[in-house]
């Protein structure tokens, strides 16, 4: 099976090389989407020997992921794995995220930070807990980490999945739509590295959390999921 990594990138000149080199060890192809970076990220990507696309203006995490998955499917990917470009995700854990799909046990795999109780800043954990609750309430299948972007998708799922959100709201949009399809979702433990707790996000965490919470409510009501 052909596995392709999709890596959205925005102002990650310090970390993108290491992430791409790591992903190359476990995937047949790596696709990087530069989402309107203003630093040296685009030039670095061009020298890494990967498939890449460029958004000339910043469109958001969801839009960059959508572009990357479209390219991966055009390249014939059987499984697509998505991960962050800022070094928070360890590319050496790609194999464990891919395994349930390669074994035929899942359609979507989420690399989950909380199964092994990794330390995460309290303000982030609180926001994630709220969004998890909004996703899980009145559902039989409970997820531990709805906000992890370290995921693997089977091709048949991607062929049916219509991603619409441009921003971080895509994280729960996708999960709500996948659940509506009655697809098999499995969570596997991953680590998570916060290099700089004050500068590891390009968005105000309160604004970020409120936006994702709103989008979670929106998609649940829209799909009555």
N, C-alpha and C positions, 0 to 999 in steps of 0.2 A: 504494500500500500504506500502511495506517495504522501508524505507528510510535508506540509508547508507552514512555516512560522510567519505570522503577520505581526509587525511591530510598528505601532503608531509612534511618531517621534515629533517632539516639539521642544526646541531649545535644550537639547541634551548632548551637547558637544563633548562633555566630560565622560559620558557613560555609554554612548551608543556603540562604540567600537567593541567594548568588552561584551555587551549584550549580544551583538550580532555574532561575534566569534563563538560565543557559547552556544547560541541557537544552531549554528551551522553543524555542530557536533551531533545533533540529534534529529535534524530535519533535512530533507532532500533539497529544499529551496528555502530561502529567506526573502520575504517581501517587506520592505520598509516604506512607510508613507510619511514624508515630511509634511507636517501640518502648518505651514507658514512660519517656520522658524526664522528668527531674526539674528541668530548667532551663526556659527560655522557648521552647524549640523548638516545642511544640504551638501556642502563640499565634502565632508567626511563620508557621508553615505555613498557618494559617487565613487569613492575609492575603496569600498569594502567588497566589491564583487557580488552585489546582491541585485535582485529586481527591486526597482524603487519607483515611486510616484511622488509628485509634488503638488501640494495645495498652495497656490501662491498667496492665499490669505488664510489665516487661522480659522478653521471651521469647527473644530472640536474633536474630542476623543472618539465619539460615536461615528462621526463622518469619516475620520481617518481609518478607523477599523473597518467600516463598510467598504471603503475604497480598496483596502488591502485584501479583504475576503473576496471581493469581486475578481481581483487580479489572480488570487490563488485558485479560484474555481476555473478561471480561464486557462490556467496552467495545468489543470487536471488534478488538483489536490483531492485525495480521498479523505484526508483529515487535515483540518486547519487548527493550529494552536496559536492563541494570541497571548502576548505578554507585554508588560510595560518596558519602556526604553530607558527609564531613569535608574535602573539597577536595583529597584525594590524586589524584583523577582529574580530568582536564581535560575539561569538557563539550564543548569545541571539537573534541575527537577522536571524538565520537559518530559523525560521518559515516563515518569510516574503519573503525569497528567494525561499523557497519551494512552497509557496501558489499558484502562477500561474500555476505550473505544476499539483499540487494536484487538482486544480479547472478545469483542462482540457483546459487551455487557452494558454499554451506555451509548447514548446519542450526543450527550453533552456532559463534559466533565468540568467541574469547578475546582481550581486549586484554592483550598480553604486555609486561612491563616489561624483559625481559632480551634481546630481540632486538637492541636498540640499546645494550645495556650501560649502562643508567642506574644511577647510584650509589645503592645501598641499604645501610642499616646492616648490618654484618657479621653480627650475631646474627640478624637477620631473614633474610638471604640463606642462612645455614647451615640454618635451620629449613625454609625453602622447598625447599632442595636435598634435604633428607632426605625431605620429603613427595613431591617430584617423583619421587625414586627409588622410593619405595614404590608410587607410581602407575604408573610406567613399566616397572618390572622385569618381564621376560618378556612384554612387549608390543611388537608391531611398530611401532605408531604412538607416537612419543615426543612428549610435550608439554614445553615450556620453562617454563611458568608455570601450575601447577595452582591457585595460590592467588589469582589475580587475580579480583576480583568485577566487573570491567568487562567485561561480556559481552552478546552479542546472541543471542536465541533466535527461531527461526522458529516460527510458530504451530503447525504440524503437530507439531513436537517438544514444545512445551509441552503440547499436548493429550494426549500419551502419557506425559509425564514425571510421576512421582509423587515429589515431594520430601517427605522424612520428617524429616530432621534439623532441629532448631531452632537450633542454634548454628553455629559456623564450620565444623563438620564437613560441612555441606551443600556446601561448595565441591568436595570430592572425591567426595562421594556422587553429585552430579549428573553429574560427568564419567565416573564408573564406569558409571552407568546409561545415559548417552548412548552410551558406547562399546559397551555390551552391545546396544544397539539398532542398532549399525553405522551410526550417523548420521555425517554429514560434519562434522568439526571443523577449523577453520582458526584459526591464531593470527596476529594483526597487531600491529605495534609500537605501543606507547603510551608516554607519559611518566608519571612518578609523582613527586609532590611530597610530601616529608615536612616539614611545617611546624615540628614540634617533636619531635625524636627521643625526648625523655623522656616526652612526654605525648600521643603520637599514637595510643595504644591504651588501651582501657578494661580490658584484661586483661593480666595478667602474661605476657610473651612466652614464657617457658618452659612455663607451664601451657597457654597457647594452643597452642603447637607440639606438645606431648605429646598434647593432646586431639585435634587434627586428625590426627596420625599414627595414633593408636589408631583413629579413625573410618575412616581410609583402609584400614587392615588389616581392620577389621570388614567393610566393604562389599565389599572384594575377596574375602574368604573367603565371605561370604554369597552373592555372585553368582558366585563362582568366575571372576572377570573377569581 
